[in-house]
């Protein structure tokens, strides 16, 4: 068959290398409207929900039971459920309806009712609603800081640069699981070298992650996963109740934390029960609310290829972010795992959160080249810093980052590397040469750094755990090796564990360790001329990108 040259070229385009599938409700390949989704309903007797979304209480699975008992305001549910779903959807985009009114209404809705409400909104309307419903007034951003060699100096340098560029939170994980103590240590020190007040976490197996947090080597956690069907929960050896218990373990030790969920996980695990991705994700969000957790990382996250393969899937991802905000939770709106061969498609997906703003636009902007990202690669990485800053400038949008000078980045990377080297040496954990430090000061990724003895480092990681090294040991090591300023920042982060203010919904810290949260700076958007507007010093900062033509040079 003779082919059209245009179609031949179109077939070779990046977007046509992605995977697409027709809707298949029986296996969960449907974004927002499965014929197997239940119809909304609720019935209350003696202050207890006895029927919900067409199920009698005796037929509830443990997710239904948990949601009915802990996630729905039983005192108002019958009144709120009686409201027309289209009316609630219109209230979401009505600038004359206050955010607090919506939160009260949604607190009485079931999962099926919330799903029905979101189904009435198109993407632009969801963005309008998100601008009003996010918890914190000012958006922020989170970075992934990893590398394929688990090199602690590279972790520290990238963390310092990311902090300087404006990330409010930074998260690491490992190529080799046993590197967790070194990665957590390097991330903590490096972040504080870049900007005091950056929150950090180490994504590891849950017992290890909690252990590192209790030791004071991390300040928040988010990789505590919840799922939308009972069978998937069982496959993971968990229940909503065990996850709530784990959340209380973090909170009781003064660690900020949020759950993680995302559409498509149940499809991947083969137990979507024929329900739409949105309906199952709403159940996850309600579990989070019922457990008393202050926030959620959602937006499909590592499962993004599943909703991206079906019609309206990227719309559904924005919808699940919006539902979390409607339930008054902090929203870290994914945008982390790269899901498409097309730069244009990845950017379009990100704009849905970038433009209205969420509490954390990315729950993992790659603060390294994507080949070093052990979270499987991000929609944007370290080589996209300039274009991200240009997008902020083009649209007068605050995406949480700032332009920086090359000399400042080199210096802060060098300082972070030296600080980690000094701590490892002081604690008798490892030796680091000045040549290694200089390499990471100038490196883009681990391909440009000097190799380390990985077996020796892993042995030192285990020794670090056996010796019960804590955040206070890190403070002492920094102070006694000439890094008193970083020691002071690390100590101030540890003090936050006592005051607990950064456990408020959507909390981040300034470089003076002041808490900015939904409590101290709630979102006050009520239409044009209200809410957060990029202006003043922040606008001047955003405008000052590199490679700009100076007027006086003309």
Phi, psi and omega in degrees: 000126176288131187255151170292130179300323180298316180291327175300315180291321178298320180298335182271356182293152183304320183297335180272006171266352178282166179261132178230148180219148173289156180301138183218077187304323183301331179255006177090004179277065176210132191285305193228344186220086175269142175296348180262000174294140180286157174278144181294137173195158174204147175217132183242135174226128177053043176073021182222137178286120182249349173213139182210125177050047174083000180251137170281154185304323181293347179257001181298141164275180186288340174288314176304313183298316181296315180296315182297323185273334189232342187252352183240134177284103187293339182286339182236000189298320183294321178292316182291322179293336180284345179290150178288132182299322179295323177298317178297318178300319179292326177296329180298326182258001180276116182292346180271356177257118184291149178307319183298328178294316179298316181302319179294318179297311185294332179297344179254007185263151175274172180298318181294323180292316178298318178300319180295320179298311182297328180298341179277352187256135170273179186297317181296320179294322175298320179294319176300316180294319180298321179302328179272326192268344180300149190285314183268145184297316186256128176293163177215186185213155180232145181244149163272131176234100183216171166202156188291343178264355186053037181283118185295330178291319178293321175302311182297317182295314179294325177294318180295316178296317179299319178296317178298324181283348172121358180298135180271337177224149176222139186231138176237162167212183190238150165284322176242120190304325185288354176282356187311314181300317179294318180297316179298315180299311182295320179295317180299310182293313182298318180299317182286336174291327180281315177199123176302142174099359178285132179276144183226152175215157176239112182279110183218181171306143196301321180295320178293317181298318178293320178300312179298323178293317179297325179288350181084021179264353173224165181237352173206170178216148178215350186269051176253099193275140172235157188228162188265355176231149182297320183295324177290319174303315181296320177301328179271010180058038182220169173218168173302329182288319178293325177291322177295322177296317179297320178300320180292330177295316177296310185298321182292342177260012175078023180260127171295141178206158173217158176279170175231135173208173178180142180300142178102342182296320181292326176295314180299325182269005170077020183218055178279351177057027176077001183275158177289156179298321181296315180301315180294322179291324176300321176299319178298318181295322179290326173300316179301313179298315182294330180283352180082013179281142188280347183198179186212135166269114179211175187120034182076323175055239186285355179259013191302333179297335181286301177297329180293345183271348186244158178302138177068014185292319179289329172298318179299321180299314176297322180299318180291325173300316181296319180300318178300319178293322178297330178272014173067035178254152167296138182241115167259104201266044172058242189060018184267300185287128177292130187241354188221151172285346186266120175300322182295318181292319178297319180293319178300319179298320182289327183299335182295333176259326181299315186289311178282337183084136171232175181300317171225106186300317171251141164259029178163066167289129184288107178278025178210166173298148187299337177293342179262359185276107182280001170267014174087016175093145185244162174302322176233145177229191187299333179278000176256007181305314184294316181294325177297316179294325177294320177298320176301315181292316181303318190253001183054052182240140176267104178261012173090356181244170181219151172293151180225166178263144182303314183296327178290322179294315180300316183294318182287328176294319178296316181298316179297317178299316179295321181295315178295319178300318181295319181292316179299321179290315183297322181272006177058046180254324182193156173257140180227131180274158176296330178296323177296318180297314180297323180298315182287335178299327184251354188284150167273318181208187187290347176292341182255006183258165180277143182290152176241165176280097187294322179298319179293319179296317180296320177298321179291326176299316179293323177296322178301319178290317181297325182277001176060039177293134185235178177301326178293325174297323178294318178301312180299316181298316179297316182296317185280354179247015173093014179243056185297326181293317178291322177302318179296320179293316179298318179297320179295326175294320178294327178296331178299334179295333182274315182288323176078002184295332182280006171269359173296156179304130175065029184283135167226171183239144171279176178288354173257011178063031171272139183274127171248119186210183175293344177274312184276327179222072181292153178295125183241031180289128177220033179109184182307136180085002180235174177071192182284128177233134177292123184200176171056224184300321181294320179293320177298323178295314181296322182291336191275059181281160174292168174061031181264147179278122178278132185299321183291346176279347180271000000 
